[in-house]
Amino acid sequence: MQPRMQVVQGDITTLAVDVIVNAANPSLLGGGGVDGAIHRAAGPALLEACRQVRQLQGECAPGHAVITAAGNLPAKAVIHTVGPVWRGGEENEAHLLEDAYRNSLQLAEANGYTSIAFPAISTGVYGYPKAAAAEIAVNTVAAHLTRRPQLQQVIFVCFDEEMTHLYQRLLTQQSV
Ligand code: ADP
C-alpha cells in the first residue's frame, strides 16, 4: 500500500491533486514565493475568488485557512492558509504553524477532498527555521491522519534539495 504521506521535489502548481495549499499572506491578494507562483499559474480567476472571500470575511489571520476554486490549475481547489512570521520562537509561532496545517486538512475534508499538497509553509519570506518547520508539518499531518481516514494522499512539495532531504528523513520515522 502507498504511504499516505509523500515528499516530492518540484513546483506545487503542476500537481493534479484535489487541493493545493497556498502559503498566503493575510491580505489573500497574492504575494511573492509560492503565492506568486500559484496566482501566475491559476490566472486572474484565482485573484477574483480571493477578493470575494476577502469581501465576505476580511483578512485571513495566521493559522487560519480559506478555500477557493483553482482557476487554470490542474488541482480542483486551492486552500489559502497564513503561516506565522518567525519572530524568534517566543510568539506562538509553533502553534500557529500547527494550526495552519490542521485547519487546511480539516477544510479539505469538509469539502469532500481526498488528496492535498502542501508547500513548506512559512519557510520562505516568513523565515521559519526549515528543520523545525518540517518537523511540525510532518508531525501535525501524521497525528491528524491517524485519527481520520478520509485523506488518502498528503504530498509535501519541496522546492529545493535541502528541504526534500529534511522531509524524507522525517517521513522514514512515520508509519501512516
Ligand atoms: P512564506 O511567506 O510562508 O514563508 P514563501 O512562498 O516565501 O512563503 O515560501 C514557502 C516555501 O515555498 C519555501 O520553502 C519556498 O522555497 C517554497 N516555494 C516557492 N515557490 C514554490 C513552488 N512553486 N512550489 C513549491 N514550493 C515553493
Backbone and ligand atoms as CSV (ligand in chain L), in Angstrom:
chain,resi,resn,atom,element,x,y,z
A,1,MET,N,N,0.837,-1.202,0.000
A,1,MET,CA,C,0.000,0.000,0.000
A,1,MET,C,C,0.867,1.245,0.000
A,2,GLN,N,N,0.476,2.240,-0.789
A,2,GLN,CA,C,1.190,3.533,-0.819
A,2,GLN,C,C,1.103,4.186,0.559
A,3,PRO,N,N,2.202,4.744,1.057
A,3,PRO,CA,C,2.049,5.527,2.281
A,3,PRO,C,C,1.184,6.758,2.010
A,4,ARG,N,N,0.439,7.191,3.026
A,4,ARG,CA,C,-0.451,8.344,2.796
A,4,ARG,C,C,0.323,9.657,2.763
A,5,MET,N,N,1.512,9.714,3.338
A,5,MET,CA,C,2.330,10.936,3.259
A,5,MET,C,C,3.512,10.693,2.321
A,6,GLN,N,N,3.733,11.626,1.410
A,6,GLN,CA,C,4.838,11.518,0.454
A,6,GLN,C,C,5.543,12.858,0.327
A,7,VAL,N,N,6.803,12.819,-0.130
A,7,VAL,CA,C,7.514,14.059,-0.416
A,7,VAL,C,C,7.872,14.095,-1.900
A,8,VAL,N,N,7.697,15.259,-2.497
A,8,VAL,CA,C,8.005,15.453,-3.912
A,8,VAL,C,C,8.800,16.739,-4.021
A,9,GLN,N,N,9.859,16.710,-4.827
A,9,GLN,CA,C,10.595,17.959,-5.072
A,9,GLN,C,C,10.106,18.577,-6.373
A,10,GLY,N,N,9.719,19.851,-6.356
A,10,GLY,CA,C,9.258,20.490,-7.582
A,10,GLY,C,C,8.340,21.662,-7.321
A,11,ASP,N,N,7.525,21.949,-8.338
A,11,ASP,CA,C,6.648,23.119,-8.338
A,11,ASP,C,C,5.223,22.678,-8.014
A,12,ILE,N,N,4.687,23.167,-6.919
A,12,ILE,CA,C,3.370,22.702,-6.449
A,12,ILE,C,C,2.262,23.016,-7.455
A,13,THR,N,N,2.460,24.027,-8.301
A,13,THR,CA,C,1.391,24.422,-9.238
A,13,THR,C,C,1.131,23.360,-10.308
A,14,THR,N,N,2.058,22.410,-10.478
A,14,THR,CA,C,1.908,21.406,-11.541
A,14,THR,C,C,1.140,20.162,-11.073
A,15,LEU,N,N,0.835,20.074,-9.785
A,15,LEU,CA,C,0.287,18.818,-9.260
A,15,LEU,C,C,-1.222,18.695,-9.477
A,16,ALA,N,N,-1.628,17.527,-9.998
A,16,ALA,CA,C,-3.047,17.267,-10.245
A,16,ALA,C,C,-3.658,16.518,-9.060
A,17,VAL,N,N,-3.565,17.129,-7.890
A,17,VAL,CA,C,-4.222,16.590,-6.697
A,17,VAL,C,C,-5.549,17.336,-6.525
A,18,ASP,N,N,-6.373,16.905,-5.564
A,18,ASP,CA,C,-7.637,17.624,-5.336
A,18,ASP,C,C,-7.363,19.065,-4.908
A,19,VAL,N,N,-6.473,19.227,-3.941
A,19,VAL,CA,C,-6.249,20.549,-3.342
A,19,VAL,C,C,-4.758,20.858,-3.266
A,20,ILE,N,N,-4.362,22.055,-3.682
A,20,ILE,CA,C,-3.027,22.519,-3.304
A,20,ILE,C,C,-3.193,23.638,-2.281
A,21,VAL,N,N,-2.252,23.667,-1.356
A,21,VAL,CA,C,-2.292,24.685,-0.307
A,21,VAL,C,C,-1.358,25.821,-0.687
A,22,ASN,N,N,-1.854,27.025,-0.496
A,22,ASN,CA,C,-1.060,28.224,-0.749
A,22,ASN,C,C,-0.587,28.805,0.574
A,23,ALA,N,N,0.705,29.129,0.664
A,23,ALA,CA,C,1.218,29.865,1.825
A,23,ALA,C,C,0.950,31.340,1.550
A,24,ALA,N,N,-0.261,31.765,1.919
A,24,ALA,CA,C,-0.719,33.108,1.572
A,24,ALA,C,C,-0.284,34.122,2.628
A,25,ASN,N,N,-0.563,35.382,2.366
A,25,ASN,CA,C,-0.422,36.388,3.429
A,25,ASN,C,C,-1.829,36.849,3.820
A,26,PRO,N,N,-1.976,37.538,4.942
A,26,PRO,CA,C,-3.329,37.831,5.451
A,26,PRO,C,C,-4.228,38.566,4.456
A,27,SER,N,N,-3.657,39.305,3.537
A,27,SER,CA,C,-4.485,40.060,2.584
A,27,SER,C,C,-5.222,39.144,1.614
A,28,LEU,N,N,-4.700,37.963,1.394
A,28,LEU,CA,C,-5.222,36.992,0.411
A,28,LEU,C,C,-5.143,37.513,-1.030
A,29,LEU,N,N,-4.428,38.595,-1.234
A,29,LEU,CA,C,-4.424,39.187,-2.579
A,29,LEU,C,C,-3.126,38.933,-3.347
A,30,GLY,N,N,-2.443,37.866,-2.992
A,30,GLY,CA,C,-1.240,37.492,-3.730
A,30,GLY,C,C,0.011,38.087,-3.114
A,31,GLY,N,N,1.144,37.543,-3.523
A,31,GLY,CA,C,2.423,37.993,-2.979
A,31,GLY,C,C,3.546,37.333,-3.745
A,32,GLY,N,N,4.685,37.148,-3.096
A,32,GLY,CA,C,5.823,36.514,-3.764
A,32,GLY,C,C,5.855,35.025,-3.475
A,33,GLY,N,N,6.981,34.399,-3.741
A,33,GLY,CA,C,7.193,32.987,-3.407
A,33,GLY,C,C,6.138,32.078,-4.016
A,34,VAL,N,N,5.713,31.109,-3.230
A,34,VAL,CA,C,4.767,30.118,-3.744
A,34,VAL,C,C,3.408,30.770,-4.049
A,35,ASP,N,N,3.059,31.791,-3.282
A,35,ASP,CA,C,1.812,32.543,-3.503
A,35,ASP,C,C,1.809,33.152,-4.917
A,36,GLY,N,N,2.897,33.800,-5.267
A,36,GLY,CA,C,3.010,34.405,-6.596
A,36,GLY,C,C,2.943,33.347,-7.689
A,37,ALA,N,N,3.638,32.233,-7.462
A,37,ALA,CA,C,3.666,31.159,-8.467
A,37,ALA,C,C,2.259,30.591,-8.678
A,38,ILE,N,N,1.519,30.405,-7.584
A,38,ILE,CA,C,0.166,29.847,-7.690
A,38,ILE,C,C,-0.751,30.822,-8.438
A,39,HIS,N,N,-0.676,32.096,-8.095
A,39,HIS,CA,C,-1.538,33.069,-8.787
A,39,HIS,C,C,-1.179,33.190,-10.271
A,40,ARG,N,N,0.107,33.151,-10.580
A,40,ARG,CA,C,0.513,33.219,-12.004
A,40,ARG,C,C,-0.040,32.030,-12.775
A,41,ALA,N,N,0.088,30.832,-12.191
A,41,ALA,CA,C,-0.339,29.624,-12.905
A,41,ALA,C,C,-1.864,29.511,-12.963
A,42,ALA,N,N,-2.554,30.010,-11.944
A,42,ALA,CA,C,-4.015,29.875,-11.890
A,42,ALA,C,C,-4.719,30.901,-12.760
A,43,GLY,N,N,-4.085,32.060,-12.958
A,43,GLY,CA,C,-4.720,33.112,-13.752
A,43,GLY,C,C,-5.615,34.008,-12.905
A,44,PRO,N,N,-6.224,35.025,-13.539
A,44,PRO,CA,C,-6.967,36.058,-12.807
A,44,PRO,C,C,-8.194,35.540,-12.053
A,45,ALA,N,N,-8.726,34.373,-12.440
A,45,ALA,CA,C,-9.907,33.842,-11.740
A,45,ALA,C,C,-9.589,33.586,-10.266
A,46,LEU,N,N,-8.345,33.230,-9.969
A,46,LEU,CA,C,-7.990,32.945,-8.571
A,46,LEU,C,C,-7.992,34.232,-7.748
A,47,LEU,N,N,-7.440,35.288,-8.305
A,47,LEU,CA,C,-7.416,36.562,-7.578
A,47,LEU,C,C,-8.846,37.052,-7.341
A,48,GLU,N,N,-9.683,36.882,-8.329
A,48,GLU,CA,C,-11.082,37.293,-8.185
A,48,GLU,C,C,-11.764,36.481,-7.075
A,49,ALA,N,N,-11.505,35.178,-7.038
A,49,ALA,CA,C,-12.087,34.322,-5.990
A,49,ALA,C,C,-11.583,34.762,-4.609
A,50,CYS,N,N,-10.312,35.117,-4.527
A,50,CYS,CA,C,-9.744,35.572,-3.243
A,50,CYS,C,C,-10.365,36.903,-2.825
A,51,ARG,N,N,-10.581,37.776,-3.788
A,51,ARG,CA,C,-11.228,39.069,-3.490
A,51,ARG,C,C,-12.611,38.856,-2.892
A,52,GLN,N,N,-13.337,37.886,-3.464
A,52,GLN,CA,C,-14.696,37.618,-2.957
A,52,GLN,C,C,-14.658,37.105,-1.519
A,53,VAL,N,N,-13.724,36.210,-1.232
A,53,VAL,CA,C,-13.590,35.700,0.138
A,53,VAL,C,C,-13.266,36.852,1.079
A,54,ARG,N,N,-12.373,37.717,0.648
A,54,ARG,CA,C,-11.971,38.856,1.471
A,54,ARG,C,C,-13.135,39.789,1.761
A,55,GLN,N,N,-13.946,39.985,0.749
A,55,GLN,CA,C,-15.109,40.861,0.940
A,55,GLN,C,C,-16.070,40.280,1.973
A,56,LEU,N,N,-16.193,38.956,1.960
A,56,LEU,CA,C,-17.108,38.303,2.894
A,56,LEU,C,C,-16.572,38.275,4.314
A,57,GLN,N,N,-15.279,37.968,4.450
A,57,GLN,CA,C,-14.777,37.721,5.806
A,57,GLN,C,C,-13.512,38.475,6.173
A,58,GLY,N,N,-13.086,39.398,5.345
A,58,GLY,CA,C,-11.915,40.208,5.693
A,58,GLY,C,C,-10.616,39.438,5.542
A,59,GLU,N,N,-9.592,39.905,6.219
A,59,GLU,CA,C,-8.279,39.267,6.092
A,59,GLU,C,C,-8.286,37.887,6.741
A,60,CYS,N,N,-7.280,37.097,6.397
A,60,CYS,CA,C,-7.142,35.748,6.950
A,60,CYS,C,C,-6.035,35.797,8.008
A,61,ALA,N,N,-6.387,35.493,9.249
A,61,ALA,CA,C,-5.398,35.590,10.337
A,61,ALA,C,C,-4.412,34.425,10.273
A,62,PRO,N,N,-3.211,34.589,10.828
A,62,PRO,CA,C,-2.255,33.480,10.896
A,62,PRO,C,C,-2.876,32.250,11.555
A,63,GLY,N,N,-2.639,31.085,10.955
A,63,GLY,CA,C,-3.179,29.830,11.474
A,63,GLY,C,C,-4.519,29.459,10.864
A,64,HIS,N,N,-5.182,30.412,10.222
A,64,HIS,CA,C,-6.497,30.145,9.618
A,64,HIS,C,C,-6.333,29.749,8.148
A,65,ALA,N,N,-7.458,29.290,7.546
A,65,ALA,CA,C,-7.416,28.842,6.151
A,65,ALA,C,C,-8.750,29.107,5.481
A,66,VAL,N,N,-8.704,29.407,4.185
A,66,VAL,CA,C,-9.931,29.573,3.384
A,66,VAL,C,C,-9.755,28.787,2.082
A,67,ILE,N,N,-10.870,28.473,1.435
A,67,ILE,CA,C,-10.805,27.662,0.217
A,67,ILE,C,C,-11.421,28.421,-0.963
A,68,THR,N,N,-10.812,28.258,-2.143
A,68,THR,CA,C,-11.362,28.839,-3.377
A,68,THR,C,C,-11.248,27.800,-4.498
A,69,ALA,N,N,-11.905,28.106,-5.610
A,69,ALA,CA,C,-11.677,27.328,-6.830
A,69,ALA,C,C,-10.230,27.562,-7.283
A,70,ALA,N,N,-9.798,26.802,-8.303
A,70,ALA,CA,C,-8.374,26.783,-8.630
A,70,ALA,C,C,-8.025,27.412,-9.980
A,71,GLY,N,N,-8.976,28.108,-10.615
A,71,GLY,CA,C,-8.648,28.739,-11.900
A,71,GLY,C,C,-8.099,27.727,-12.883
A,72,ASN,N,N,-6.991,28.071,-13.536
A,72,ASN,CA,C,-6.411,27.195,-14.567
A,72,ASN,C,C,-5.502,26.090,-14.035
A,73,LEU,N,N,-5.410,25.958,-12.734
A,73,LEU,CA,C,-4.507,24.932,-12.181
A,73,LEU,C,C,-5.059,23.534,-12.416
A,74,PRO,N,N,-4.184,22.523,-12.466
A,74,PRO,CA,C,-4.689,21.149,-12.565
A,74,PRO,C,C,-5.403,20.679,-11.295
A,75,ALA,N,N,-5.147,21.314,-10.163
A,75,ALA,CA,C,-5.861,20.968,-8.919
A,75,ALA,C,C,-7.313,21.425,-9.015
A,76,LYS,N,N,-8.167,20.864,-8.133
A,76,LYS,CA,C,-9.583,21.248,-8.152
A,76,LYS,C,C,-9.858,22.473,-7.285
A,77,ALA,N,N,-9.048,22.667,-6.263
A,77,ALA,CA,C,-9.284,23.780,-5.329
A,77,ALA,C,C,-7.959,24.235,-4.743
A,78,VAL,N,N,-7.963,25.464,-4.227
A,78,VAL,CA,C,-6.786,25.981,-3.516
A,78,VAL,C,C,-7.219,26.334,-2.096
A,79,ILE,N,N,-6.471,25.860,-1.125
A,79,ILE,CA,C,-6.677,26.298,0.256
A,79,ILE,C,C,-5.576,27.300,0.574
A,80,HIS,N,N,-5.983,28.486,0.974
A,80,HIS,CA,C,-5.044,29.549,1.293
A,80,HIS,C,C,-4.913,29.590,2.807
A,81,THR,N,N,-3.734,29.338,3.298
A,81,THR,CA,C,-3.521,29.429,4.740
A,81,THR,C,C,-2.389,30.408,5.006
A,82,VAL,N,N,-2.434,31.019,6.177
A,82,VAL,CA,C,-1.408,32.005,6.520
A,82,VAL,C,C,-0.566,31.432,7.651
A,83,GLY,N,N,0.709,31.213,7.371
A,83,GLY,CA,C,1.622,30.738,8.406
A,83,GLY,C,C,2.097,31.901,9.265
A,84,PRO,N,N,2.772,31.594,10.368
A,84,PRO,CA,C,3.307,32.664,11.214
A,84,PRO,C,C,4.598,33.239,10.631
A,85,VAL,N,N,4.822,34.522,10.890
A,85,VAL,CA,C,6.138,35.109,10.625
A,85,VAL,C,C,7.038,34.706,11.795
A,86,TRP,N,N,8.240,34.217,11.495
A,86,TRP,CA,C,9.170,33.806,12.564
A,86,TRP,C,C,9.713,35.040,13.281
A,87,ARG,N,N,9.487,35.093,14.616
A,87,ARG,CA,C,9.986,36.230,15.390
A,87,ARG,C,C,10.867,35.748,16.539
A,88,GLY,N,N,11.531,34.608,16.342
A,88,GLY,CA,C,12.455,34.112,17.358
A,88,GLY,C,C,11.927,32.911,18.123
A,89,GLY,N,N,10.639,32.578,17.964
A,89,GLY,CA,C,10.113,31.348,18.552
A,89,GLY,C,C,9.303,31.542,19.826
A,90,GLU,N,N,9.261,32.761,20.347
A,90,GLU,CA,C,8.527,33.002,21.605
A,90,GLU,C,C,7.170,33.662,21.358
A,91,GLU,N,N,6.742,33.721,20.136
A,91,GLU,CA,C,5.498,34.440,19.794
A,91,GLU,C,C,4.425,33.484,19.268
A,92,ASN,N,N,4.398,32.276,19.844
A,92,ASN,CA,C,3.357,31.308,19.478
A,92,ASN,C,C,3.485,30.782,18.044
A,93,GLU,N,N,4.690,30.920,17.471
A,93,GLU,CA,C,4.853,30.532,16.071
A,93,GLU,C,C,4.550,29.054,15.831
A,94,ALA,N,N,5.015,28.180,16.740
A,94,ALA,CA,C,4.840,26.737,16.519
A,94,ALA,C,C,3.353,26.374,16.497
A,95,HIS,N,N,2.588,26.929,17.449
A,95,HIS,CA,C,1.152,26.616,17.476
A,95,HIS,C,C,0.442,27.151,16.238
A,96,LEU,N,N,0.835,28.337,15.815
A,96,LEU,CA,C,0.193,28.905,14.627
A,96,LEU,C,C,0.511,28.081,13.382
A,97,LEU,N,N,1.738,27.562,13.313
A,97,LEU,CA,C,2.094,26.724,12.157
A,97,LEU,C,C,1.305,25.413,12.189
A,98,GLU,N,N,1.186,24.818,13.373
A,98,GLU,CA,C,0.344,23.605,13.501
A,98,GLU,C,C,-1.090,23.902,13.061
A,99,ASP,N,N,-1.616,25.026,13.534
A,99,ASP,CA,C,-2.992,25.396,13.168
A,99,ASP,C,C,-3.139,25.528,11.658
A,100,ALA,N,N,-2.150,26.107,10.999
A,100,ALA,CA,C,-2.228,26.294,9.547
A,100,ALA,C,C,-2.372,24.938,8.858
A,101,TYR,N,N,-1.582,23.949,9.295
A,101,TYR,CA,C,-1.690,22.609,8.696
A,101,TYR,C,C,-3.026,21.968,9.069
A,102,ARG,N,N,-3.391,22.015,10.343
A,102,ARG,CA,C,-4.602,21.336,10.800
A,102,ARG,C,C,-5.856,21.929,10.153
A,103,ASN,N,N,-5.942,23.243,10.129
A,103,ASN,CA,C,-7.132,23.874,9.540
A,103,ASN,C,C,-7.220,23.609,8.043
A,104,SER,N,N,-6.091,23.505,7.371
A,104,SER,CA,C,-6.105,23.177,5.936
A,104,SER,C,C,-6.614,21.756,5.723
A,105,LEU,N,N,-6.148,20.822,6.538
A,105,LEU,CA,C,-6.598,19.427,6.407
A,105,LEU,C,C,-8.103,19.334,6.655
A,106,GLN,N,N,-8.557,20.025,7.695
A,106,GLN,CA,C,-9.991,19.968,8.032
A,106,GLN,C,C,-10.859,20.580,6.935
A,107,LEU,N,N,-10.373,21.661,6.352
A,107,LEU,CA,C,-11.135,22.319,5.290
A,107,LEU,C,C,-11.199,21.429,4.043
A,108,ALA,N,N,-10.107,20.754,3.724
A,108,ALA,CA,C,-10.112,19.826,2.585
A,108,ALA,C,C,-11.129,18.713,2.835
A,109,GLU,N,N,-11.115,18.161,4.029
A,109,GLU,CA,C,-12.064,17.080,4.365
A,109,GLU,C,C,-13.504,17.575,4.321
A,110,ALA,N,N,-13.728,18.760,4.868
A,110,ALA,CA,C,-15.095,19.303,4.908
A,110,ALA,C,C,-15.656,19.497,3.502
A,111,ASN,N,N,-14.754,19.654,2.517
A,111,ASN,CA,C,-15.201,19.830,1.129
A,111,ASN,C,C,-15.163,18.523,0.336
A,112,GLY,N,N,-14.924,17.420,1.018
A,112,GLY,CA,C,-15.016,16.109,0.394
A,112,GLY,C,C,-13.791,15.663,-0.381
A,113,TYR,N,N,-12.666,16.351,-0.194
A,113,TYR,CA,C,-11.464,16.007,-0.970
A,113,TYR,C,C,-10.634,14.918,-0.282
A,114,THR,N,N,-9.861,14.194,-1.102
A,114,THR,CA,C,-9.084,13.081,-0.543
A,114,THR,C,C,-7.579,13.203,-0.784
A,115,SER,N,N,-7.152,14.189,-1.583
A,115,SER,CA,C,-5.698,14.356,-1.777
A,115,SER,C,C,-5.342,15.834,-1.673
A,116,ILE,N,N,-4.186,16.121,-1.090
A,116,ILE,CA,C,-3.800,17.508,-0.811
A,116,ILE,C,C,-2.271,17.631,-0.873
A,117,ALA,N,N,-1.802,18.760,-1.377
A,117,ALA,CA,C,-0.351,19.008,-1.425
A,117,ALA,C,C,-0.037,20.299,-0.673
A,118,PHE,N,N,0.984,20.233,0.165
A,118,PHE,CA,C,1.404,21.393,0.959
A,118,PHE,C,C,2.781,21.881,0.514
A,119,PRO,N,N,2.983,23.188,0.438
A,119,PRO,CA,C,4.357,23.701,0.365
A,119,PRO,C,C,4.893,23.761,1.796
A,120,ALA,N,N,6.156,24.112,1.944
A,120,ALA,CA,C,6.743,24.237,3.289
A,120,ALA,C,C,6.378,25.625,3.835
A,121,ILE,N,N,5.180,25.675,4.438
A,121,ILE,CA,C,4.592,26.947,4.900
A,121,ILE,C,C,5.549,27.689,5.842
A,122,SER,N,N,5.674,28.966,5.639
A,122,SER,CA,C,6.455,29.895,6.490
A,122,SER,C,C,7.969,29.802,6.335
A,123,THR,N,N,8.475,28.891,5.501
A,123,THR,CA,C,9.938,28.711,5.453
A,123,THR,C,C,10.629,29.586,4.417
A,124,GLY,N,N,9.853,30.422,3.715
A,124,GLY,CA,C,10.469,31.337,2.745
A,124,GLY,C,C,10.639,32.710,3.370
A,125,VAL,N,N,9.901,33.675,2.832
A,125,VAL,CA,C,9.976,35.054,3.314
A,125,VAL,C,C,9.645,35.153,4.810
A,126,TYR,N,N,8.782,34.286,5.318
A,126,TYR,CA,C,8.379,34.362,6.722
A,126,TYR,C,C,9.453,33.846,7.687
A,127,GLY,N,N,10.490,33.208,7.155
A,127,GLY,CA,C,11.711,32.966,7.930
A,127,GLY,C,C,11.699,31.883,8.984
A,128,TYR,N,N,10.698,30.983,8.974
A,128,TYR,CA,C,10.675,29.909,9.986
A,128,TYR,C,C,11.854,28.963,9.722
A,129,PRO,N,N,12.623,28.589,10.743
A,129,PRO,CA,C,13.740,27.658,10.517
A,129,PRO,C,C,13.243,26.365,9.855
A,130,LYS,N,N,13.950,25.951,8.802
A,130,LYS,CA,C,13.420,24.885,7.948
A,130,LYS,C,C,13.220,23.560,8.664
A,131,ALA,N,N,14.214,23.134,9.455
A,131,ALA,CA,C,14.117,21.817,10.102
A,131,ALA,C,C,12.955,21.800,11.088
A,132,ALA,N,N,12.809,22.857,11.848
A,132,ALA,CA,C,11.726,22.927,12.840
A,132,ALA,C,C,10.373,22.962,12.142
A,133,ALA,N,N,10.280,23.692,11.054
A,133,ALA,CA,C,9.010,23.786,10.325
A,133,ALA,C,C,8.650,22.434,9.700
A,134,ALA,N,N,9.637,21.738,9.164
A,134,ALA,CA,C,9.379,20.433,8.540
A,134,ALA,C,C,8.889,19.437,9.586
A,135,GLU,N,N,9.473,19.489,10.779
A,135,GLU,CA,C,9.066,18.584,11.845
A,135,GLU,C,C,7.610,18.840,12.249
A,136,ILE,N,N,7.261,20.101,12.368
A,136,ILE,CA,C,5.870,20.440,12.713
A,136,ILE,C,C,4.925,19.977,11.607
A,137,ALA,N,N,5.307,20.192,10.361
A,137,ALA,CA,C,4.460,19.793,9.236
A,137,ALA,C,C,4.183,18.288,9.298
A,138,VAL,N,N,5.240,17.499,9.393
A,138,VAL,CA,C,5.082,16.037,9.349
A,138,VAL,C,C,4.351,15.527,10.590
A,139,ASN,N,N,4.708,16.021,11.769
A,139,ASN,CA,C,4.056,15.533,12.995
A,139,ASN,C,C,2.579,15.913,13.047
A,140,THR,N,N,2.255,17.126,12.615
A,140,THR,CA,C,0.860,17.574,12.665
A,140,THR,C,C,0.010,16.779,11.681
A,141,VAL,N,N,0.528,16.586,10.472
A,141,VAL,CA,C,-0.229,15.822,9.478
A,141,VAL,C,C,-0.354,14.361,9.923
A,142,ALA,N,N,0.726,13.770,10.412
A,142,ALA,CA,C,0.685,12.359,10.836
A,142,ALA,C,C,-0.331,12.169,11.954
A,143,ALA,N,N,-0.333,13.068,12.933
A,143,ALA,CA,C,-1.281,12.950,14.054
A,143,ALA,C,C,-2.704,13.040,13.534
A,144,HIS,N,N,-2.922,13.916,12.580
A,144,HIS,CA,C,-4.267,14.070,12.012
A,144,HIS,C,C,-4.682,12.804,11.259
A,145,LEU,N,N,-3.789,12.287,10.422
A,145,LEU,CA,C,-4.141,11.128,9.585
A,145,LEU,C,C,-4.427,9.885,10.410
A,146,THR,N,N,-3.762,9.721,11.533
A,146,THR,CA,C,-4.009,8.511,12.328
A,146,THR,C,C,-5.430,8.513,12.902
A,147,ARG,N,N,-6.010,9.697,13.075
A,147,ARG,CA,C,-7.369,9.772,13.625
A,147,ARG,C,C,-8.443,9.802,12.545
A,148,ARG,N,N,-8.046,10.177,11.310
A,148,ARG,CA,C,-9.061,10.446,10.280
A,148,ARG,C,C,-8.752,9.655,9.004
A,149,PRO,N,N,-9.724,8.901,8.488
A,149,PRO,CA,C,-9.452,8.049,7.323
A,149,PRO,C,C,-9.615,8.736,5.962
A,150,GLN,N,N,-10.264,9.912,5.918
A,150,GLN,CA,C,-10.712,10.425,4.613
A,150,GLN,C,C,-9.575,10.770,3.650
A,151,LEU,N,N,-8.566,11.469,4.143
A,151,LEU,CA,C,-7.482,11.888,3.241
A,151,LEU,C,C,-6.574,10.708,2.920
A,152,GLN,N,N,-6.488,10.400,1.640
A,152,GLN,CA,C,-5.708,9.246,1.192
A,152,GLN,C,C,-4.274,9.614,0.848
A,153,GLN,N,N,-4.054,10.876,0.481
A,153,GLN,CA,C,-2.729,11.265,-0.004
A,153,GLN,C,C,-2.413,12.694,0.434
A,154,VAL,N,N,-1.298,12.845,1.142
A,154,VAL,CA,C,-0.798,14.173,1.521
A,154,VAL,C,C,0.627,14.289,0.978
A,155,ILE,N,N,0.816,15.240,0.075
A,155,ILE,CA,C,2.138,15.400,-0.546
A,155,ILE,C,C,2.797,16.663,0.000
A,156,PHE,N,N,4.027,16.528,0.509
A,156,PHE,CA,C,4.815,17.686,0.910
A,156,PHE,C,C,5.688,18.067,-0.288
A,157,VAL,N,N,5.449,19.254,-0.813
A,157,VAL,CA,C,6.178,19.673,-2.008
A,157,VAL,C,C,7.321,20.594,-1.597
A,158,CYS,N,N,8.530,20.178,-1.931
A,158,CYS,CA,C,9.729,20.942,-1.551
A,158,CYS,C,C,10.344,21.554,-2.793
A,159,PHE,N,N,10.780,22.779,-2.644
A,159,PHE,CA,C,11.344,23.479,-3.792
A,159,PHE,C,C,12.807,23.147,-3.985
A,160,ASP,N,N,13.508,22.882,-2.888
A,160,ASP,CA,C,14.948,22.617,-3.031
A,160,ASP,C,C,15.334,21.289,-2.377
A,161,GLU,N,N,16.569,20.898,-2.673
A,161,GLU,CA,C,17.036,19.583,-2.249
A,161,GLU,C,C,17.182,19.476,-0.730
A,162,GLU,N,N,17.635,20.560,-0.113
A,162,GLU,CA,C,17.830,20.551,1.343
A,162,GLU,C,C,16.497,20.230,2.045
A,163,MET,N,N,15.452,20.911,1.626
A,163,MET,CA,C,14.137,20.704,2.227
A,163,MET,C,C,13.630,19.292,1.929
A,164,THR,N,N,13.865,18.822,0.713
A,164,THR,CA,C,13.420,17.471,0.338
A,164,THR,C,C,14.058,16.440,1.265
A,165,HIS,N,N,15.363,16.579,1.511
A,165,HIS,CA,C,16.048,15.617,2.379
A,165,HIS,C,C,15.535,15.688,3.817
A,166,LEU,N,N,15.246,16.884,4.281
A,166,LEU,CA,C,14.687,17.037,5.636
A,166,LEU,C,C,13.381,16.258,5.772
A,167,TYR,N,N,12.502,16.448,4.802
A,167,TYR,CA,C,11.208,15.755,4.851
A,167,TYR,C,C,11.381,14.248,4.688
A,168,GLN,N,N,12.261,13.840,3.778
A,168,GLN,CA,C,12.444,12.396,3.560
A,168,GLN,C,C,12.891,11.722,4.857
A,169,ARG,N,N,13.807,12.377,5.566
A,169,ARG,CA,C,14.304,11.806,6.823
A,169,ARG,C,C,13.157,11.693,7.836
A,170,LEU,N,N,12.336,12.732,7.915
A,170,LEU,CA,C,11.224,12.714,8.876
A,170,LEU,C,C,10.172,11.661,8.502
A,171,LEU,N,N,9.940,11.491,7.212
A,171,LEU,CA,C,8.901,10.535,6.790
A,171,LEU,C,C,9.299,9.091,7.051
A,172,THR,N,N,10.605,8.806,7.051
A,172,THR,CA,C,11.018,7.421,7.333
A,172,THR,C,C,10.699,7.042,8.780
A,173,GLN,N,N,10.500,8.036,9.643
A,173,GLN,CA,C,10.176,7.739,11.050
A,173,GLN,C,C,8.671,7.598,11.272
A,174,GLN,N,N,7.867,7.751,10.219
A,174,GLN,CA,C,6.414,7.717,10.386
A,174,GLN,C,C,5.833,6.451,9.768
A,175,SER,N,N,4.680,6.018,10.263
A,175,SER,CA,C,4.105,4.785,9.735
A,175,SER,C,C,2.762,5.004,9.027
A,176,VAL,N,N,2.273,6.253,8.949
A,176,VAL,CA,C,0.992,6.458,8.235
A,176,VAL,C,C,1.213,6.801,6.770
L,1,ADP,P1,P,6.102,32.097,3.421
L,1,ADP,O1,O,5.741,33.537,3.246
L,1,ADP,O2,O,5.008,31.285,4.105
L,1,ADP,O3,O,7.447,31.894,4.029
L,1,ADP,P2,P,7.132,31.519,0.724
L,1,ADP,O4,O,6.335,31.425,-0.529
L,1,ADP,O5,O,8.089,32.672,0.838
L,1,ADP,O6,O,6.066,31.514,1.927
L,1,ADP,O7,O,7.926,30.184,0.940
L,1,ADP,C1,C,7.361,28.974,1.401
L,1,ADP,C2,C,8.103,27.801,0.790
L,1,ADP,O8,O,7.612,27.579,-0.533
L,1,ADP,C3,C,9.606,27.983,0.664
L,1,ADP,O9,O,10.240,26.802,1.172
L,1,ADP,C4,C,9.823,28.129,-0.837
L,1,ADP,O10,O,11.067,27.588,-1.243
L,1,ADP,C5,C,8.698,27.296,-1.392
L,1,ADP,N1,N,8.260,27.566,-2.771
L,1,ADP,C6,C,8.381,28.700,-3.510
L,1,ADP,N2,N,7.809,28.529,-4.720
L,1,ADP,C7,C,7.306,27.260,-4.736
L,1,ADP,C8,C,6.607,26.477,-5.715
L,1,ADP,N3,N,6.299,26.951,-6.922
L,1,ADP,N4,N,6.255,25.193,-5.385
L,1,ADP,C9,C,6.541,24.685,-4.159
L,1,ADP,N5,N,7.196,25.371,-3.200
L,1,ADP,C10,C,7.580,26.646,-3.495
